[in-house]
Amino acid sequence: VVNVDRGADAIARVARNRPEKRNSLNEELRAALIETLGALLLDPAVHALVLTGEGGTFCAGGDIDTMAGLDAPAGRARMKANHRIVRLLAEAEKPVIAAVEGFAVGAGAGLALLADTVVVADGATIGFPFFRVGLVPDYGLLFTVARRVGDAKARQLMLYARMVEAKDAAAMGLADELAPKGGAEAAAREKAKALAAMPPYAFAAAKRQLWLAPQSLEAALEAEALAQAACFTTAEFVEGRAAFRDRRPPNFRRPAT
């Protein structure tokens, strides 16, 4: 249900594999994602993740056929289970890149927008069709979309159940980079390599602070002081200073001592 490919570059490709259902999320796929993401994010041999889907579709959202007959308590339990995936991605300290081909709609859009960088291929669509089936946006979208495109634009996207083509998504900041059709994964892997080369402790600290924003200036400065004080003590900083002094690129995966 989930394919995992570990490259020699320490980048893990994580692909939903229900192409006959356009990689829509059912209980089996959800459980597999929770297990897979949890394991990869804890694995020191994995430096970054690329999220995608097999068969030319990122994810068509939740599997509608599995939603019939839910009462409110069962629906809440279902969403709490889905939120385990949201939290894994939102709290991930490693780089996560989304490679979007085809459709990333509904919960699929939510998965994509939890990534640090969203690469969208020409011809792809990011969409929010929840109202068309009588549901509210989920997978954190009422939080993540506004952070990407601003409150006013997010309101229009959500309330009109918009489907956004790749070029428009990139232009408005819903996606970060536009790739040729069929080229999202290659572009995403290059982004993953670039972020994996960053100092992992400092990267994780900064990423967590970005997720916690907006906050007061005083709170931001206090978090910054705590994080930077820790960074001063790391081998990453030793390597960074040495590389700066030697006028060479730093290698934070084999830091100097």
N, C-alpha and C positions, 0 to 999 in steps of 0.2 A: 504493500500500500504506500510505503515511503521508500524511495530509492536514495541511497547514500553513496556518494563516490568521494573518496579521499584522494586528493591529488598529491603529488610529490612536493608541491608548493605549500602544503599544510592548509590548503583551502578545501573545505568540505562542501560538496554540492548536495543539497537536500531538495528532492523533487517529489511532490505529491504524484501518486501514480494510480489515478482512476480516470484515465483518458476517455473511457466510454461514458462517463458522467461529467466530463469537463473538469475533473479534479475537484468536484464539489465535496464538501465536508460531511461525512457521516460519523457515527460513533467509532467505528474501527479506525478510520483515518485520523480522527481527532486523538484517539489514544496513542496511535503510532507516532504522531507528531510530538505529543507530550514526552513520550519515552525517548524519541530520537533527539529532539532538541535539548532535553535535559542532559543526556549523556554527552553530546558533542560540546555543549557549553562548559562542561566540567573537564573535558579532555585536554590536557596541556599540549598534546600533539596537534590540536586543531587551533589555528590562529585566526580564522575568519570563516564565515558561512555565506554561501550563495543560495538563496531560496528561489525555487522555480517550480514548474510543473511539466510533466511529460505530455507529449502529444500536441504541443503548440498552444496550450492554454495554461495560464498561471493558476487560476482558481475561480470557478463560477459561483462561489459562495457556499452557503449551507445547502445541503440536500433537502429540497422541499418535501420529498416523499417521506422523509423521516420525521417530519414535524406534525403530522396529522394526529389529532386526538389529544394533544397535550393540554392539561389543565395548568393553571397558574403556578402551583408548586413544582410541577414537573418541568415547566418552561424555565422557571428560575434555576432549578438544579441543572438543566441543560446549559444555561448561560454561564453558571458558575464553573462548569467543567470546561467550557470554551475559554473562559477567562484565564485558565491555567496557561494556555498557549500565549494569550496576550501578555501576561506577566512575564513569561519566560523571555519573550522577545523584547519587551520594553525594558526589562532589567538586565538584559544580556550585556556583559562587560566587553565581549568581543565584537568586532565589526560584523554587521549583518547587512548584506546587499540583496535587494530584490531584483530579479531578472524577469520582467513581465513581457510575455508574448500572449497574443490572443486576448482573452478576457480576464481581468481582475475586478470582479464585481461583488457587491455585497460584502460578506465576510472575507472574500478574496482581496478586495480593496483594503480592508482592514489589516490583513496580513502584510500586504505590500507596504503600507504606510507606517508600519512599525519598524521597518528597516532604517538603517542609517542613511542609505542611498538607494533611490529607486531608479533603475534603468528600464525604460519602456521602449519597446520596439515599434517602429512604424507599422501602423495597422492595428495596434493593440488598443484596448479600451479599458479605462478605469471608471467604474460606475457605482451608483448608489441607489438601486431600484427598490429599496425596502418598502416604500409606500405603495408600490404597485402590487405587493402581496399582503398589504395590511400590517406591516411590521415597522418598528423603529430601527434606525441605524444602530449597529452593534459592532463588536470587535474593536471598541475604543474610538470609532470614527468621529463621534461628536467631540472628542478631545484632539485627535491627531490632525484632522483636516483643517481645523481653524488655526492650528499652530503652523501649518504649511502655507496656507493661502490667505489667512486673515479671517476675522469673524464674518464680515459682510459677504465675502465670496463663498465661505463655507455654508452660510445660511442659504444662499441661492442654490448651491450644489445639492444640499440635502433636501430642502423643501420642495424643489422641483424634480427630485429623483433623477438627477442628470446623469447621462452617460457621456464621458469625456474622451474624445479621441486623443491618441498619443501626442500629436503635435501641440494640441491645446493644453494637455496635461503638463507637458514640459514648459510651455510658455508661461503658465500661471504658477508654476512651482509645485504642482501636485506631484510631478515626477522631476527628477534631477538631471537626467540625461536621456537624449533621444538616440536610439541605435537603429540601424537598418533592420528591416524585417528578417527574423531569423538570427539576428546578431546580438540579442539582449544578453545572453549568457556570456559570450566572449567579452563584451564590454563590462559586465558585472564582475567577471573574474579579475580584470585589470584593476577595477576599483577596489576589490577585495585585497589584492596584492598590495596596493598602495596603503591601505589602512592597516593591514597586517604588519607593515614595516614600521609603523609608529610605535613609540614606547608603550608597551601594553598596560603598565600600571597607570601612567599618566593619562593614557587614552581612556581607560575605564573610569578614572576619577572625573575627567572632563565630561564624558558621556553621561554619567549619572547626574551631574550638575545641570546639564542641558535639559534632561528629562524633568528635573525638579523646577525649572523656570516656568512661569515668571515668579519671582519672589522679591522681597524688599532688597534694596541695595545692601543694607546691613547684613541680612541673612546671606546674600550672595558673597559678600566680602569675607564673612566668617567661614563659610564653606570653602572658599578659595584659599584662605590662610591655612586651614587644616589640611587640605589636599596638598598644597605646595610644600608645607613643612615635611610631610611624609615623602614627597618626591625628592626632596633634597637628600634623603638618606638612601636612595635606591642605587643599585648598580646601573640602572638605565641612565641616571644623571651623570654617573662617572663616565659611562661610554659616550654620552652626548657631549660632555666637556672635552673628552679626549679627541673625539672626531672633529669638533670645532677647532681645537688647537692644532690638529694635524691636517686640517683642511681636506677631510675625506668624508664620505657618507657614513653616518652612524649605522651600526649593526646592533639593534636592540635585542635581537634574539640570541646573540652571543656576546653579551656586554663585557667590556674590559673590567679588570679588577685592579 
